[in-house]
C-alpha cells in the first residue's frame, strides 16, 4: 500500500500502518458529517490494541469543506474531537491529481456493488493487514455502525 505523507509534513510512521487493519477516511472540518470524527476516535481506541487504526485524510475537494492549513486541521481535530489517530497531508481523492492510495481504493465496491470516485467527505475504506481493500462504506454509514464494526472484527485477531 502506498501511504501518503503526514499532516505536518514528512512521512507517516509506517509502524502505525503496515501490517494493520486501517480504516481510511477522507475527512473535512466543515461538513455535515464532521461529527463522525467522534465515532472514528472511539473505533480507533476500541480496536487499537488488536492491530487497527483509523487514518484520516483531509480533503478539500467537496464544497471546499476542508480549507485549513495543516496546523489548523490538527488543532480542530484535537480540540473538538480528541483525535489521536494519524492524519495525512491534505490530498485529492478524485480527478487527475488523485493520490495513488485512492487510485487503488476507488476500485473497491461498496455493498451495492458500486465502485468509482469518492462520493463525498467521510467515505470509508477498510484496508486489511495484507493491503487488500476489505470494505467500502459510503459517507452516511456511521463509523460505529454494525457493518463497519463487523468488518473490522473479521480482520483482527480475537481479543
C-alpha positions in Angstrom: 0.0 0.0 0.0 1.4 3.4 -0.9 0.7 5.6 2.2 0.7 9.4 1.8 2.8 11.8 3.9 1.8 13.0 7.4 -0.3 16.1 8.0 2.5 18.2 9.4 4.9 17.1 6.7 7.3 14.2 6.4 6.4 10.6 6.4 3.7 8.8 8.4 5.2 6.3 10.8 5.0 3.0 8.9 4.8 1.0 12.1 1.4 2.7 12.8 0.0 1.4 9.4 1.9 -1.5 7.9 0.5 -4.9 8.9 -2.5 -3.4 10.5 -6.2 -3.1 9.6 -6.7 0.6 8.6 -9.9 2.5 8.1 -9.0 5.2 5.6 -11.5 8.1 5.7 -11.4 11.4 3.8 -12.2 14.0 6.4 -13.3 17.6 6.5 -13.9 20.0 9.3 -16.8 21.9 7.8 -19.0 19.1 6.6 -22.4 17.8 7.9 -20.6 14.5 8.5 -17.8 16.1 10.6 -19.3 14.8 13.9 -18.3 11.3 12.7 -14.8 12.2 14.0 -16.1 11.2 17.4 -17.1 7.8 16.3 -13.9 7.4 14.4 -11.9 8.2 17.5 -13.9 5.7 19.6 -13.3 3.0 16.9 -9.6 3.8 17.0 -9.5 3.5 20.8 -11.6 0.3 20.8 -9.5 -1.7 18.4 -6.0 -0.2 18.5 -4.7 -2.9 20.8 -5.7 -5.5 18.3 -3.8 -4.2 15.3 -6.2 -1.5 14.0 -6.0 2.2 13.3 -8.1 4.9 11.6 -6.3 7.1 9.1 -7.8 10.5 8.5 -7.2 12.0 5.0 -8.1 15.7 4.9 -9.6 16.6 1.6 -10.9 20.0 0.3 -12.4 18.6 -3.0 -16.0 18.6 -1.8 -17.5 22.1 -1.5 -14.2 23.3 0.0 -15.2 21.9 3.4 -11.5 21.4 4.5 -9.8 24.8 3.7 -7.5 24.8 6.7 -3.7 24.7 6.9 -2.2 21.6 8.5 -1.8 23.2 11.9 -5.5 24.4 11.8 -6.7 20.9 10.9 -4.7 19.2 13.6 -5.9 21.7 16.2 -9.5 21.4 15.1 -9.4 17.6 15.3 -7.6 17.5 18.7 -9.6 20.2 20.5 -13.0 19.3 19.2 -12.9 15.5 18.9 -9.8 14.4 20.9 -8.4 12.8 17.7 -5.3 10.7 18.3 -5.3 8.6 15.1 -2.9 9.7 12.4 -3.8 12.3 9.8 -2.2 12.6 6.4 -1.3 15.6 4.4 -4.3 17.1 2.5 -4.9 15.0 -0.6 -7.1 14.9 -3.7 -9.1 11.7 -3.7 -10.7 12.2 -7.2 -9.6 13.5 -10.5 -6.3 13.8 -12.4 -4.4 14.6 -9.2 -5.9 11.7 -7.2 -3.3 10.2 -4.8 -2.1 6.7 -5.6 -3.7 5.4 -2.4 -7.1 6.5 -3.6 -6.4 5.2 -7.1 -6.4 1.8 -5.5 -9.2 2.4 -3.0 -11.8 3.6 -5.5 -11.6 0.3 -7.4 -13.3 -1.3 -4.4 -17.0 -1.9 -4.5 -19.5 -1.0 -1.8 -22.3 -3.2 -0.6 -24.4 -2.2 -3.6 -21.6 -3.3 -6.0 -20.7 0.3 -6.9 -17.0 1.3 -7.4 -15.6 4.6 -8.7 -15.0 8.1 -7.4 -15.4 9.0 -3.8 -18.9 10.4 -3.3 -18.3 12.9 -0.6 -16.4 13.6 2.7 -16.2 10.7 5.2 -16.3 7.9 2.7 -14.6 4.9 4.4 -12.3 2.2 3.1 -11.2 -0.7 5.2 -7.8 -2.0 4.3 -6.8 -5.4 5.6 -3.4 -6.1 7.2 -2.2 -7.7 3.9 -3.1 -4.5 1.9 -6.2 -5.6 0.2 -9.3 -3.4 0.4 -11.7 -5.4 2.6 -14.7 -2.9 2.6 -16.1 0.3 1.3 -18.6 2.4 3.3 -20.3 5.5 1.9 -20.3 8.8 3.9 -23.7 8.2 5.5 -22.6 5.0 7.2 -21.7 5.9 10.7 -18.2 4.8 11.9 -19.6 2.6 14.7 -22.3 1.0 12.6 -22.6 -2.8 12.8 -21.4 -3.1 9.2 -18.1 -1.4 9.9 -17.6 -3.0 13.3 -18.3 -6.4 12.0 -15.9 -5.9 9.0 -13.1 -4.7 11.4 -13.6 -7.6 13.8 -13.3 -10.1 10.9 -9.8 -8.8 10.1 -8.4 -8.7 13.7 -7.2 -11.4 16.0 -9.5 -12.4 18.9 -9.4 -10.1 21.9 
